[in-house]
Amino acid sequence: MDNAATTKIDPRVLAKMKPYYLRHYGNASSIHALGQENDLAIKACKAKIGQIFQANPDGLVFTSSATEANNFIIKGVMRANQEKGKHLIVSAIEHPCVLNSARELADEGYRVDYLPVDSDGLVKLDELEKMMKPETVLVSVMAVNNEIGVIQDIAKISELVHKKGAYFHTDAVQAIPYLNLDIKKLRIDFMSLSAHKFYGPLGAGLAFINPDIKIKPLIVGGGQENGLRAGTYNIPAIVGLTEALILSYKERTAYIKKVKALRDYFWTKIKQAIPEVYLNGSASKRTPNNLNIRFRRIEGEAILMDLSFKGIYVSTGSACSAQNLKVSATLKALGLDSADLNSNIRFSLGRYNTKAEIDYTVKCLKDTVKRLRQFTPIV
């Protein structure tokens, strides 16, 4: 029940990757035949991905993760375009890797503004317009929030950003395959993805970089990716990411229908079985796999641990924040009462979930909530 944190790799993806570990293992930067075969494989992957997103293949850079891609884009664009200005805008509900990149830039003397959201988790466009300055270089707003699954109006945001003369970046990690991301139509200058969110391998990310905009590399070395990202190409991961992306969009309609039916069934059952439960974020403008639920008068970590002992795995927020158990920046930005900030569980469904698993989860959840509420001091 934690597919927003990571997904199980599709066996078909793993089968595509295996030959690149055992037979086609040449270094793609080598000039011999074994290496050049893999150089061609990379170009073929970029061409296929370019078709899916209507993107210039020359602007695609393979990374180790979306975290690396976001760091690369946020820092690289700001540092390379200082003559344009030193103003960055990011939404208040971005992934920690974006928020922490922004804070690092602030420490270097850049001006950072945080775009607020409404109680549904949707960014306030009127506030964005007020924040924009002639020296604004980049605006970063994620397509789909990783905690509450809320979908932003990327087309409107992009239009406003470009009208004001700035560049636009979107973290689209949670958007695959729920959104059709046409980079040309949406005028996306920079975009980030991570393969393990859509049944691909861990350790495989993607950055789309507008080739016409200056960016400073984050990782320097041997000059791979046209000097934008050094390091030996991870061919199996690149092949796996590409295959997972192709399958995600090829099977998109059936997949969305399945997870939406499971999600709606799940939410109905929870509301019937448990009192004082509330949905965090917009009910309509959210991905069909996400339920972020507030359980009044219980600590979310207590629910998580109790369910874990029963073989049910969920999250209290971003998986990247799980080590410090801090209050979620996303839920805080929604304006929740302080008593409710730690009472939330994210359920995120995926390809391999079943109705039987939903029924088992509701049964266990009902028992867990009833027992934990007996000990709570909160009224």
N, C-alpha and C positions, 0 to 999 in steps of 0.2 A: 504493500500500500504506500510505497515511497518512491514511485517512479520518476518524480520530479528531481530527486537526488541523483538517481542513476537507473538505467534500465539493463535488463539482461540482454546480452548480445544475441542477435538473431543467428541461428545456426547457418543460414545461407551466407551471411556476412563473414562468419568465421571460416567457412569453406573457401570463400574468395581470397581471404588473407593467407591461408596456409601455404600455398605455393611460394609466396614471397618470403617466407621464413626458410623454406627447405630447398627450393630450386632457383628462383629468381631473386637471389639475395645480393646482387651487385650494388655497389655504391653508385647512386645516380649521378654523382659528380665525376665519376671516373670516365675516361675516354675510351676504354675498351668496350667490346660488344656487350658484355654482361651489364656493365654500368649504363650504357646508352639505351639498352632495352628498358631499363627502369626510368630513365629520363623521359622516354616516350610514354611510358605508363603514367607518369605524373602529368604530362601534357594532356593525355587522354582524359584523365580524371578531372582536370580543370575545365576542359571543354564540356564534359557532361554536366558538371556543376553549374557552369556558365549558362547552359541551356535551361536548367531548372529555375534559376533566379534572373534570367535575362541580364547577366552580368558579363562584363569584359573579362575573359579568362586571365588576362595579364594583371588584373587587379586582385586575384585570389592568392592568398599566402597561407600555407599550411603551418599550423602551430601545434603546441603540445596540449592546448586546452583553450577554452573560451576565456578563462582568467588571463592567460598570457595574451590572447588577442585583445582583450579589453585594456590591459595595461599598455600594450604596444600602441593601440590607437589613441587612447586618451593622452598619454604622455608624449607619444611621438608627434601627434598633430600639434599639440600646444607648444612643444619645444621647437618645432620646425617653422612655426608661423608667428614668431614673436613680433615681426615687423607689422603684422596685421593687427595684433593686440594680445593681451594677456588675460582675457576674460573667458571663463568656462562656466557653462550651466549644466547641471545634472539634476535629474529628478530626485526627490527625497526618498524614493523607494527603490533605488537601484541596488543591484547585487553588491555585496561588500567589496569586490575587486574594483568596481567603478568608484564607489564612495571613498575607498582608501587611496586609490590613484589620485582622486581629486584632492584629498587632504595632503598627500605628498606634494602635489603641485602648489597648493596653498602655502606650504612650508618653504617653497622655493620663491615665493613672491607673486604667484599668480592670484588673480581674484577669482573666487569660486562662489557661485550662487546656487542655492538648492531650490528647485522648482517644487512647490507644494502640490498636494493632491487633495481631492475632496473625500468625503466619507466613504465613497465607493472605490477609492483608489485610483481615480482617473485624474491625470494632470490638469491643472487649471490653465487653460490656454490664454485667458486674459492676463494672468500673472506672468506667463512666459513673454507675452508681448511687452509688458512693462519692464521686464528684466533685460530684454535685448538692448545692447549698446553698439555703437559703431565699432568698438574694440572687441566685441564678442567673436571669438574664433570658432568655438564648437559647442553644440548642444547635444547631450546624450540622454536619450529616453528609451528604456527597454520596451520591446514590442509586447512582451507578456511578462508579468511579474512572477518571479519564481516561487513566492510564498502564497499569494492569493489568486494567482491565475488570471488576473485582470488584463484585458486586451486594450492597449492604447490605440488611439486614432492616429496611426503613424502618418497617413496621408496628410491630414490637417497640420500636424506638428511640423512635418517636413516642409510643407508649403510656407508656413509662417517663418520658419528658420531661414529658408532661402530668400524669402522676400526681404528679410532684414540683413541679408548678405553674409550669413554665417554658414558653417558646415554642419551636417547632421549625421550622428552616429546612433545606431540602435543595437542593443544586445538582444539578439533574436534566439537565444539558447532555448527558451521554453516555447517557441513559436512553431517548431517543426512537429508534425506536418499541418498544424491547425490553421496557419495563415499562408496564403499565396504571396510570397515575398518577391514581387517584381521590382528589382532594384532600379531599373530605368523609369518605370511608371511612378514609383514612389519617391524617386530622386533621393535614394539613400546613398550617402557618400562613403559611409563606413558601416560594416556589420560584422557581428561575431557569432560563431556557432561552436557547439561541442558535440562530438559524435555519440558519446555515451548517453546522451539524453534521448536519442532516437534509435536505440538498439544497435549502435555501432560500438567500436572498441573504446576503452579508456585510453587516455593519452593522445587523443586526436582532436585538434581544434582547427578552426578556419577563421581567417580574417579577410573580409573584402575591403580593399583599399581603392578609392578613386584614384586612378593613375595620374590624373591631372592635378592632384593636391599633394603638396609637400608633406613628408612624414619622416621623422628621425627613427632609425632602427632602435629597438630595445636590446636586441642581441646581435653583437658584431662578431665577425670571425672570417669564415671562408668565402663569403659572398653569395651564398645560396639565396634563392628567391629574389634574384636581381638586386642583391645587396640589402634587402629589407629584413631578412631573418636568417641568420647564420646557423649552421648545424647540419649534420648529416641527415638527409631525408629519411623519415620513418615510413618506408614504402608500404609495409603491411597495414599500418594505421591509415595511411592516405587512401589506399585501396578500400579498406573497410569503411571509412567515413563515406566515401563516394557511393559504395554499394548500399549502405544503410539509408543514405539520402534518397537514392533512386527508388528503393523499395518503399520508403515512407510516403513518397508522393504518388507512386504507382498504386498503392493500396489505401490511399488516403480516405476515400469515401466510406469504405467498409469499416475501416479502423475507427473513424470518428463516430460513426453510427453505433459501434459496439461500446466504446468507452462512455459515450453520452448516456446510453441506455443503462449501463451499470451505475454510473454516477447518479443519475436521477432516481433510480431504484434505491440506491444506498441512502441518499439524503431523505427520501420518503420514509424509509424504515427507521432511520435514526430519530427523526422527528416524532414518529409514532411510539418509539420505545423509551425515549429519554426526554425529560422536561428541561427547560432552561438551556436550550441550545440555539446558537445564532450563527448565521453565515457571515464571514468577513469578506468584504469586497462586493463588487457588483454581481448581482445574480444573473444578469443577462449578458454582460460584456466580459465573459470569462471563458477560458478554454474548457472543453467538455470533460476533461479528466480530473479537474481540480475541485476539492472541497476543503476550505479552510474554516474550521468550526470552533466557535467559542463555547466552552463548557463552563458556565457560571459556577463559581465557588470551588474550583479545583485547580491545582497547579498542573499545567500541561505536561511537565516532565514526569509527574507521578503517573499520569495516564499512559504516557509513552512507555515507561519502564514496565508497568503492569501488563500492557499488551505485548511487549517484547517477550516476556516470560511465557506468553501463550502462543508464540510463533507469529505474531502480527507486528509488522514493522512500519512505523509511521514517523512523522517528523513534527517538531514544534516550530520549525521555520526553515531558514536557509541551512542546508547541510554544511556550508562553509563557516557557519557561526556556532556549530554544535559544541565546539570545544570550550567556549567561554560562557555559554548560557546567558548572554546579555539579552536585555529586552530588544525585541525585534524593531528595527528602525521603520520597517514597513507598517507594522501594526500601530506603532506610535504615531506615524504620519497620518493614519486614518482618524486619529482623535479618540481612540478608545480610552475609557477610564483606567486609571492606574491599577485598579483592582482586577481589571480584565486583561492586562497586557501579558500575563504569563499563564493564561487559561486556554490556550489555543492549540489545536492539532491540525496539521496539514495531512490530508489523505490525497494521494495522487495515483490515479489508476492507470493501467497500461494494457498492452497487448495480451499479456498472459493471465490477467485476472479473470476470475470466474464468478458467477452468481453464488455458487456454494461458498466461496471465500467471503463474499459480502455478507451472507447470512451468518456465517461463523463469527465474523468481525462484529456485527451488530449485537449478537448474543453476548460475546465477551465484553464488549464496550458497555452494554447495559449493566452487567454485573460490576464492572470496574468502577463506573461512575457512581452507582448506588453505594458501593462500599466506601469509596473515597470521600463522598459527601458526608458520610457519618462522622468523619474526623475533622471537617473543616471548621475553622473559627469564623469564616466569612458568612455573613447573613445576606 
